[in-house]
């Protein structure tokens, strides 16, 4: 977290950056002009003593809110907590955001696919966001774009543990416009812009004059939430907020890049409006700068790594260096385009895809649009890459192999219909995966609660004590679909695991046979 002592114009970021008083003195006509209107915000002293105030709020409430535990489930309404003095606190009757997009470090936020956002100055600290952990998976940054300290990052794999935060789709130019879009009527009857932030900086707990330091930063177990009010909407491309006086979690070193959320009255959902840039102290009160979400910058990076192919129901053949589109079965020559490793291939309007090489897309994946059917044939060749993203109501009939030396990441609400034994592992974040062969995958990892595995053959799971299926944070659904299944143990990290049977004509037996000889057979 920056400790803002003065504001200096940076040609690299195209805006103001925070400069410690220990750094070289800010000088020059340009800097004087830019800083002139902000002098009242210049910090006179350090603010590194600030953190989580537990004088009247239980520490667990700060942590549970950011980690969506207990009463703080995403979308929960009318949530109140009991303060230490016995009073009730209601968060202005706001619903609870979904903070699953926060990386374990708290310093970056996933926004779907293989993308996350943070701040550019985090690059100086690799522990913050260069490698990002979500649940049991690690992701590496492979490219980035930044402006005014906001940074969009491309990762090496599609993130399966979360669908990501919903980015803000608009950037109001004035406070009054922002108040209309994001304002809520607070408990005192006034309309204000109130939001939440989730981060995991160097955590300390403050109780009056007493301070307990954890000597820890970037720890998911210490991911904590702040409640804030935006006081200034546009300060050199950033917004400024102050923390709530009761539920008071002040930003500190390590919170840079953490996501800030506001409720969008038009979309009727929480949106990510920016990432935490720095802090300042004014008359003893801490203010926080948020660098705004830059949709143009995000789109530029995504466009750089997207290669769009309109199949329109036709056939395409893929090699590692080129892709050939055949307009019909009689078109044997086709139209050839070069493809670049590390780019996503984006297919639209349905059709047939044939592999002509063992494909290695690097950090590139395959994306299928909504509402169409695709047939993928490998002819013994394999695919390896960032993963597969299938749009809503699309089905991909996968008659190909995924490389056994890598893990397939499947995202998107559509269906992957796997027709061959893969000899590989899969991580599922969203949508359906249908298993049509015995031991279709070696191991299956379900995360986020949005994915479903559907058995379409006996023994289509693994044969170890966990049946080769593991439910991590928020889990997912196993649909027996009329097939019996035996477990020695069920591997699940929380209560997000569901086992069901969608076949209304055939019962399925779920057998749990413990190693001590005890067990149970359940008809589903």
Secondary structure, 3 states (H helix, E strand, C coil): CEECCEEEEECCCCEEEEECCCCCCCCCHHHHHHHHCCHHHCCCCCCCCCCEECCCCCHHHHHHHHCCCCCCCCCCCCCCEECCCCCEECHHHCCCCCCCCECCCCCCEECCCCEEEEEHHHHHCHHHHCEEEECCEEEEEEEEEEECCEEEEEECCCCCCCCCCCECCCCCCCHHHHHHHHCEECCCCCEECEEEEEECCCCEEEECCEEEECCCCCCHHHCEEEEEEEEEEEECCEEEEEECCCCCECCCCCCCCCEEEEEECCCCEEEEEEEEEEEEEECCEEEEEEEECCHHHHHHHHHHCEEEEECCCCEEEECCCEEEEECCCCCCCCEEEECCCCCEEEEECCEEEEECCCEECCCCCEEECCCCEEEEEEEEEEEECCCEEECCCCEEEEEEEECCCCEEEEECCCEEEECCCCCCEEEEEEEEEEECCCCCCCCEEEEEEEEEEEECCCCCCCCCCCCCEEECCCCEEEECCCCCEEECCCEECCCCEEEECCCCCCCCEEEEECCCCCEEEEEC
